[in-house]
Amino acid sequence: MTIAGRNARRLADDAATLLAAGRFPTAASLAALAIEEAGKVSILRALALARNDAEIKDEWKAYRSHTRKNTTWLLPALAASGVRKLDDLRPLFGQDSDHPFLLDQLKQLGFYTDCLGTGHWAIPTEVIDEDLARMLVNVADVLAKDKDVSEKEIELWIEHVGPVWKKDSAWMKTALANWYAAMQAAGLAPEGENKMEKFIRHGI
């Protein structure tokens, strides 16, 4: 998780450099890669909670899937539009969501030329403009966290979240709040208010 976060941060920083240089298509595509790399962290958390070989196989498949790693890329936009609570984010992770595929398509369009439809050529410099590139770079900057994840943090994650993983959503919320409290007690999260509990109950 530490390595994935660090690499995501590197990619996000490189995307910002390209954006500043006016290389908008490549900046957008690299930002999409940073978002994917950042998405590996949540998949590795799920892998730590896998209960059998089938779940382990599924999480490794997700780890190598471009679209399964970029489900969170709309989080900043949703927050800006008024989404505040954990339950409001549930549609992002539904099986019918198409936004992961949209980000993957944007990444491809920033890197490659393609023929779409009858005689219509997609050229990166014509498809990806500054506004789109800047939006993706900003999202990558938010999601890419260069943060060390300790063995103790994962032990606490397994202890508190593992017993209710993929079960009742109310239990999951309680487990997340309890995990954060345990992180605070272990000195792995800031003292004071339980920010996870606040987010679950009241939003941001």
C-alpha positions in Angstrom: 0.0 0.0 0.0 2.8 2.3 0.8 4.5 1.6 -2.5 1.3 2.1 -4.5 0.6 5.4 -2.8 4.1 6.6 -3.3 4.0 5.7 -7.0 0.6 7.3 -7.4 2.0 10.5 -6.0 5.0 10.3 -8.4 2.6 9.9 -11.4 0.4 12.8 -10.1 3.4 15.1 -9.8 4.6 14.2 -13.2 1.1 14.8 -14.6 1.1 18.3 -13.0 4.5 19.0 -14.6 3.2 18.1 -18.0 0.1 20.2 -17.4 2.2 23.2 -16.6 4.2 22.6 -19.8 1.0 22.7 -21.9 1.2 18.9 -22.7 -2.5 18.5 -21.9 -3.3 15.1 -23.5 -0.3 13.3 -21.9 -1.0 15.1 -18.6 -4.6 13.8 -18.6 -3.5 10.2 -19.4 -0.8 10.2 -16.8 -3.3 11.6 -14.2 -5.6 8.7 -15.1 -2.7 6.3 -14.4 -2.1 8.0 -11.0 -5.8 7.6 -10.1 -5.6 3.9 -11.0 -2.4 3.5 -9.0 -4.0 5.2 -6.0 -7.0 2.8 -6.4 -4.7 -0.1 -5.7 -4.7 0.8 -2.0 -8.4 0.1 -1.4 -8.1 -3.2 -3.3 -5.1 -4.3 -1.2 -7.2 -3.5 1.9 -9.9 -5.8 0.5 -7.3 -8.4 -0.2 -6.2 -8.3 3.5 -9.8 -9.2 4.4 -10.3 -12.0 1.8 -11.8 -15.0 3.5 -11.2 -17.8 0.9 -9.3 -18.6 -2.3 -12.1 -17.3 -4.5 -12.1 -13.9 -2.8 -8.3 -13.7 -3.0 -8.4 -14.5 -6.7 -11.1 -11.9 -7.3 -9.2 -9.2 -5.5 -6.0 -9.9 -7.5 -8.1 -9.8 -10.6 -9.4 -6.4 -9.5 -5.8 -5.3 -8.8 -4.8 -5.9 -12.4 -8.0 -4.4 -13.8 -7.8 -0.8 -15.1 -11.5 -0.1 -14.5 -11.7 -1.7 -11.0 -9.0 0.6 -9.8 -10.5 3.9 -10.8 -13.9 3.8 -9.2 -13.1 6.8 -7.0 -12.1 9.3 -9.6 -15.4 11.2 -9.4 -15.2 11.7 -5.6 -13.9 15.3 -5.7 -16.5 16.3 -8.2 -19.3 14.7 -6.2 -18.1 16.5 -3.1 -18.1 19.8 -4.9 -21.7 19.1 -6.1 -22.9 18.5 -2.5 -22.3 14.9 -1.7 -21.4 14.7 1.9 -22.2 11.3 3.5 -20.8 7.8 3.0 -24.2 6.4 1.8 -24.3 9.1 -0.9 -21.2 7.6 -2.5 -22.6 4.1 -2.9 -23.6 4.5 -6.6 -19.9 5.0 -7.4 -19.2 1.4 -6.6 -22.2 -0.3 -8.2 -21.6 -3.0 -10.8 -23.7 -0.9 -13.3 -21.5 2.2 -13.0 -19.9 3.2 -16.2 -17.6 6.0 -15.0 -14.6 3.6 -14.5 -14.8 2.8 -18.2 -15.1 6.5 -19.1 -11.8 7.3 -17.3 -10.1 4.4 -19.0 -11.3 5.7 -22.4 -10.1 9.2 -21.6 -6.7 7.7 -20.7 -6.5 6.0 -24.1 -7.6 9.1 -26.0 -4.8 11.1 -24.4 -2.2 8.6 -25.5 -3.3 7.3 -28.9 -4.9 8.2 -32.2 -8.0 6.2 -33.1 -10.6 5.9 -35.7 -14.1 6.2 -34.2 -17.1 5.6 -36.4 -16.9 6.2 -40.1 -13.8 8.2 -41.0 -13.7 10.1 -37.7 -10.2 10.2 -36.3 -9.6 11.0 -32.6 -6.4 13.0 -32.2 -5.2 13.5 -28.6 -4.5 17.2 -29.0 -8.0 17.8 -30.4 -9.8 15.6 -27.9 -8.2 16.5 -24.6 -8.2 20.2 -23.8 -6.7 22.2 -20.9 -9.9 22.1 -18.8 -10.3 18.4 -19.0 -6.6 17.8 -18.3 -6.6 20.2 -15.3 -9.6 18.5 -13.9 -8.0 15.0 -14.0 -4.7 16.3 -12.6 -6.6 17.9 -9.7 -8.4 14.7 -9.0 -5.1 12.7 -9.1 -3.6 15.3 -6.7 -6.4 14.7 -4.2 -6.4 10.9 -4.5 -2.6 10.2 -4.6 -1.4 10.0 -1.0 2.3 9.4 -0.3 1.5 7.8 3.1 3.2 5.0 4.9 0.9 2.2 5.8 2.2 0.2 8.8 1.8 -3.5 9.6 -0.1 -2.4 12.8 -2.6 -0.4 10.7 -3.4 -3.5 8.7 -3.7 -5.6 11.8 -6.2 -3.2 13.3 -8.0 -3.1 9.9 -8.4 -6.9 9.9 -9.3 -7.0 13.6 -12.2 -4.4 13.4 -13.4 -4.6 9.8 -12.7 -8.3 9.0 -15.6 -9.8 11.1 -18.2 -7.7 9.3 -16.7 -7.5 5.8 -19.3 -7.6 3.1 -22.1 -8.0 5.6 -24.6 -5.6 7.1 -23.8 -2.0 6.1 -24.6 -0.7 9.6 -22.1 -3.1 11.1 -19.5 -2.0 8.5 -20.0 1.7 9.5 -19.6 0.9 13.2 -16.5 -1.2 12.4 -14.9 1.7 10.4 -15.5 4.1 13.3 -14.0 1.5 15.7 -11.0 1.0 13.5 -10.3 4.7 13.3 -10.6 4.9 17.1 -8.1 2.0 17.4 -5.8 3.8 15.0 -6.0 6.9 17.2 -5.2 4.9 20.3 -2.2 3.4 18.6 -0.9 6.8 17.5 -1.6 6.1 13.8 -4.3 8.7 13.4 -4.6 12.2 14.8 -5.9 12.6 18.3 -9.3 14.3 19.0 -12.5 13.8 17.1 -13.1 10.5 15.4 -13.2 11.8 11.8 -14.4 8.5 10.4 -17.4 8.5 12.7 -18.1 12.1 11.9 -18.0 11.4 8.2 -20.3 8.4 8.6 -22.9 10.1 10.8 -22.8 13.7 9.6 -20.8 13.8 6.4 -18.1 16.4 5.6 
